[in-house]
């Protein structure tokens, strides 16, 4: 039953993406509008969504669950980062010619779309009170992306001069840290304030999906769907590696809901941030964006399929 619910949830998100795709094609919004909406989502609505996660009721035994969740998040990233290095080592030995593209494929293995996909799915499967546990993954995501992610994306010829630990302290990291501090301190949030953040945060999800759809509308999807190399990579990225990860993660001796959230996170598609990092540091954004597009579209099938391993 949960797998069916997850499928319909992913189908709904897909429908939102296709609405964005159609709206962009019909010129309801354009490049400038997409950029402006993106700024609102990132700087206003997403922080509200994060804060709304701590404004509601907490699960019983929340202190113990918080510790279990934090350990699970650390194990999650340790596994996928290790898997990415094994992937790079093996593929570099079997004739992959473009090392920079191989490094970007490695990057896409451990950066997943946790917020825009993960939050609505966790809300649907487990309830609003469990969304806070996904915030720990989002915090670690930002730390990993803006340190190791940049290190991998940046060509060695540049000497990594553009890397700075100041990049870690972006809006996503700061708001996640604030949310976790508020959650751990137990500071109560008045209902009126909580409702404000909830209403504002709820707008983040459909707008995010519209933006992803708009991004798809700017690509030549024919080149995406006709490239067999993309299918082979997405088979590995969306099914094989997450499947192995889920089989290992489900053995964690923790609360069932915490383990399921960890496994669900493992099944998420490639994060859009990888394309931005690839463009900024390696000028290969299009290469990643094709993978991101296919990963996102096929996640409607692969996410529910992987859920058979843990739900």
C-alpha positions as CSV (number, residue, x, y, z in Angstrom):
1,X,0.0,0.0,0.0
2,X,2.8,2.4,0.9
3,X,4.5,1.6,-2.4
4,X,1.3,2.5,-4.3
5,X,1.0,5.7,-2.3
6,X,4.6,6.6,-3.1
7,X,4.0,5.9,-6.8
8,X,1.0,8.3,-6.8
9,X,3.0,10.9,-4.9
10,X,5.8,10.7,-7.5
11,X,3.2,10.8,-10.3
12,X,1.8,14.0,-8.8
13,X,5.2,15.6,-8.7
14,X,5.8,14.5,-12.3
15,X,2.5,16.1,-13.3
16,X,3.6,19.4,-11.7
17,X,6.9,19.1,-13.7
18,X,5.0,18.6,-16.9
19,X,2.8,21.6,-16.1
20,X,5.9,23.6,-15.8
21,X,7.2,22.2,-19.1
22,X,4.0,23.1,-20.8
23,X,3.8,26.6,-19.2
24,X,7.4,27.4,-20.4
25,X,6.6,26.1,-23.9
26,X,3.5,28.3,-23.9
27,X,5.6,31.3,-22.8
28,X,3.6,31.7,-19.5
29,X,7.0,32.4,-18.0
30,X,10.5,32.7,-19.6
31,X,14.1,32.6,-18.7
32,X,13.9,35.9,-16.7
33,X,10.7,34.7,-14.9
34,X,12.3,31.3,-14.1
35,X,15.4,33.1,-12.6
36,X,13.2,35.3,-10.4
37,X,10.9,32.5,-9.2
38,X,14.1,30.4,-8.5
39,X,15.3,33.2,-6.2
40,X,12.0,33.3,-4.4
41,X,12.0,29.5,-3.9
42,X,15.6,29.3,-2.7
43,X,15.7,32.4,-0.5
44,X,12.1,32.7,0.8
45,X,9.9,29.6,0.4
46,X,12.5,26.8,1.0
47,X,13.6,28.3,4.4
48,X,9.9,28.6,5.3
49,X,9.4,24.9,4.4
50,X,12.4,23.9,6.6
51,X,11.1,26.0,9.6
52,X,7.6,24.6,9.2
53,X,9.1,21.1,9.6
54,X,9.9,21.9,13.3
55,X,6.7,23.8,14.1
56,X,4.4,20.8,14.4
57,X,4.1,17.9,16.7
58,X,7.2,15.8,17.4
59,X,7.3,12.0,17.3
60,X,7.5,10.3,20.7
61,X,11.0,9.6,21.9
62,X,12.3,12.3,19.6
63,X,15.7,12.7,21.3
64,X,16.6,9.1,20.7
65,X,15.2,9.2,17.1
66,X,17.2,12.4,16.4
67,X,20.5,10.6,17.4
68,X,19.5,7.6,15.3
69,X,18.7,9.8,12.4
70,X,22.0,11.7,12.6
71,X,24.0,8.5,12.6
72,X,21.9,7.2,9.7
73,X,22.6,10.4,7.7
74,X,26.4,10.0,8.3
75,X,26.3,6.3,7.2
76,X,24.2,7.3,4.2
77,X,26.8,9.8,2.9
78,X,29.7,7.6,3.8
79,X,28.3,4.8,1.7
80,X,27.5,6.9,-1.4
81,X,30.7,8.8,-1.3
82,X,32.7,5.6,-1.1
83,X,30.5,4.1,-3.9
84,X,31.3,7.1,-6.0
85,X,35.1,6.6,-5.6
86,X,34.8,2.9,-6.4
87,X,32.8,3.8,-9.5
88,X,35.5,6.4,-10.6
89,X,38.3,3.9,-10.0
90,X,36.7,1.1,-11.9
91,X,35.4,3.1,-14.8
92,X,38.7,5.0,-15.2
93,X,40.4,1.6,-15.7
94,X,38.1,0.4,-18.5
95,X,38.7,3.2,-21.0
96,X,36.6,6.3,-20.1
97,X,38.4,8.9,-22.1
98,X,37.1,12.2,-20.7
99,X,38.2,12.2,-17.0
100,X,36.3,15.4,-16.3
101,X,33.0,13.9,-17.4
102,X,33.8,10.8,-15.3
103,X,34.4,13.1,-12.3
104,X,31.0,14.7,-12.9
105,X,29.4,11.2,-13.1
106,X,31.1,10.5,-9.7
107,X,29.6,13.7,-8.3
108,X,26.1,12.9,-9.5
109,X,26.3,9.5,-7.6
110,X,26.2,11.0,-4.2
111,X,24.3,14.3,-4.6
112,X,20.5,13.6,-4.6
113,X,17.5,15.9,-4.8
114,X,16.5,15.7,-1.1
115,X,14.5,18.8,-0.6
116,X,12.2,19.3,-3.6
117,X,11.4,15.5,-3.9
118,X,12.2,14.2,-0.4
119,X,10.1,16.6,1.7
120,X,6.7,16.0,0.0
121,X,7.3,12.3,-0.2
122,X,8.3,12.0,3.5
123,X,5.2,14.1,4.4
124,X,3.0,11.8,2.5
125,X,4.4,8.6,3.8
126,X,5.3,9.4,7.4
127,X,3.6,12.7,8.3
128,X,4.7,16.3,8.9
129,X,6.4,15.5,12.2
130,X,9.0,13.3,10.5
131,X,10.1,16.0,7.9
132,X,12.6,17.4,10.5
133,X,14.7,14.2,10.1
134,X,15.2,15.0,6.5
135,X,16.7,18.4,7.4
136,X,19.7,16.6,8.8
137,X,20.4,15.1,5.4
138,X,19.9,18.5,3.8
139,X,22.4,20.1,6.1
140,X,25.0,17.4,5.3
141,X,24.1,17.7,1.6
142,X,25.2,21.3,1.7
143,X,28.4,20.6,3.5
144,X,29.3,17.8,1.2
145,X,28.3,19.6,-2.0
146,X,30.2,22.8,-1.3
147,X,33.4,21.0,-0.2
148,X,33.9,17.6,-1.8
149,X,31.5,18.4,-4.6
150,X,33.4,21.5,-5.7
151,X,36.7,19.6,-5.2
152,X,35.5,16.9,-7.6
153,X,33.9,19.2,-10.1
154,X,36.8,21.6,-10.5
155,X,39.5,20.6,-13.1
156,X,42.9,20.1,-11.6
157,X,44.4,22.5,-14.1
158,X,42.7,25.3,-12.1
159,X,44.5,24.3,-9.0
160,X,41.3,24.5,-7.0
161,X,41.9,28.2,-6.4
162,X,38.2,28.9,-6.5
163,X,37.4,26.7,-3.6
164,X,36.6,28.3,-0.2
165,X,35.0,27.0,3.0
166,X,32.9,30.2,3.0
167,X,30.8,28.5,0.3
168,X,29.4,26.2,3.0
169,X,27.7,29.0,4.7
170,X,24.9,29.5,2.2
171,X,21.2,30.1,2.8
172,X,20.5,26.3,2.7
173,X,23.1,25.4,5.3
174,X,22.3,28.4,7.6
175,X,18.6,27.7,7.7
176,X,19.1,24.0,8.2
177,X,21.4,24.8,11.2
178,X,18.9,27.2,12.7
179,X,16.1,24.6,12.3
180,X,18.1,21.9,14.0
181,X,19.1,24.2,16.8
182,X,15.5,25.3,17.4
183,X,14.4,21.6,17.3
184,X,17.0,20.4,19.7
185,X,16.5,23.4,22.1
186,X,12.8,22.6,22.3
187,X,11.8,26.3,21.9
188,X,8.1,26.3,21.2
189,X,6.8,27.9,18.1
190,X,3.3,29.6,18.4
191,X,0.6,28.1,16.2
192,X,0.1,31.3,14.3
193,X,3.8,31.5,13.4
194,X,3.9,27.8,12.6
195,X,0.9,28.2,10.3
196,X,2.5,31.1,8.5
197,X,5.7,29.1,7.8
198,X,3.5,26.1,6.8
199,X,1.5,28.1,4.3
200,X,4.5,29.7,2.8
201,X,6.5,26.5,2.7
202,X,3.8,24.6,1.0
203,X,4.1,26.9,-2.0
204,X,7.7,25.8,-2.4
205,X,6.9,22.3,-3.7
206,X,4.7,23.1,-6.7
207,X,6.9,26.1,-7.7
208,X,10.0,23.9,-7.5
209,X,8.4,21.3,-9.8
210,X,7.4,24.1,-12.2
211,X,11.0,25.3,-12.3
212,X,12.3,21.8,-13.0
213,X,9.7,21.5,-15.8
214,X,10.8,24.8,-17.2
215,X,14.4,23.6,-17.2
216,X,13.4,20.5,-19.1
217,X,11.6,22.6,-21.6
218,X,14.9,24.4,-22.5
219,X,16.6,21.1,-23.3
220,X,16.5,19.1,-26.5
221,X,14.9,16.0,-25.0
222,X,15.3,14.1,-28.2
223,X,19.1,14.0,-27.6
224,X,18.4,12.9,-24.0
225,X,16.1,10.0,-24.9
226,X,18.2,8.8,-27.8
227,X,21.6,8.6,-26.0
228,X,22.1,5.0,-24.8
229,X,25.0,6.0,-22.6
230,X,22.6,8.1,-20.5
231,X,20.3,5.1,-20.0
232,X,23.3,3.0,-18.9
233,X,24.4,5.6,-16.4
234,X,20.9,6.2,-15.1
235,X,20.4,2.4,-14.6
236,X,23.4,2.5,-12.4
237,X,22.6,5.8,-10.7
238,X,18.8,5.4,-10.1
239,X,18.6,1.6,-9.5
240,X,21.8,-0.4,-9.0
241,X,23.8,1.8,-6.6
242,X,20.7,2.9,-4.6
243,X,19.5,-0.7,-4.5
244,X,22.8,-1.9,-3.0
245,X,22.7,1.0,-0.6
246,X,19.2,0.3,0.5
247,X,20.0,-3.4,1.2
248,X,22.8,-2.2,3.5
249,X,21.0,0.7,5.1
250,X,17.9,-1.3,6.0
251,X,20.1,-3.3,8.3
252,X,20.7,-0.3,10.6
253,X,19.5,-1.3,14.1
254,X,17.3,1.8,14.4
255,X,13.6,2.8,14.5
256,X,11.7,1.5,11.5
257,X,10.6,5.0,10.3
258,X,14.2,6.4,10.6
259,X,15.6,3.5,8.5
260,X,12.8,3.9,5.9
261,X,13.5,7.7,5.6
262,X,17.2,6.8,5.1
263,X,16.3,4.3,2.4
264,X,13.9,6.6,0.7
265,X,16.6,9.3,0.6
266,X,18.8,6.8,-1.2
267,X,16.3,6.5,-4.0
268,X,16.0,10.2,-4.9
269,X,17.1,11.4,-8.3
270,X,20.2,13.5,-9.1
271,X,20.2,17.0,-7.5
272,X,19.9,19.9,-9.8
273,X,22.8,21.5,-8.0
274,X,25.3,19.1,-9.7
275,X,24.5,20.8,-13.1
276,X,25.2,24.2,-11.5
277,X,28.5,23.1,-10.0
278,X,29.5,21.4,-13.3
279,X,28.7,24.6,-15.3
280,X,30.4,27.0,-12.8
281,X,33.6,25.0,-12.3
282,X,34.0,22.8,-15.4
283,X,31.8,24.5,-18.0
284,X,30.0,21.2,-18.6
285,X,26.6,22.0,-17.3
286,X,24.8,20.5,-20.3
287,X,26.5,17.2,-19.8
288,X,25.1,16.9,-16.2
289,X,21.7,18.5,-17.1
290,X,21.0,15.6,-19.6
291,X,21.6,13.1,-16.8
292,X,19.6,15.1,-14.3
293,X,16.6,15.3,-16.7
294,X,16.6,11.5,-17.4
295,X,17.1,10.7,-13.7
296,X,14.3,13.0,-12.7
297,X,11.8,11.7,-15.3
298,X,12.6,8.0,-14.6
299,X,12.4,8.6,-10.8
300,X,8.6,8.3,-11.2
301,X,9.2,4.6,-11.8
302,X,12.5,3.9,-10.0
303,X,11.6,5.5,-6.6
304,X,8.5,3.3,-6.1
305,X,10.3,0.3,-7.5
306,X,13.1,0.6,-4.9
307,X,10.6,1.1,-2.2
308,X,9.7,-2.6,-2.6
309,X,13.0,-3.3,-0.8
310,X,12.2,-1.4,2.4
311,X,8.4,-0.5,2.7
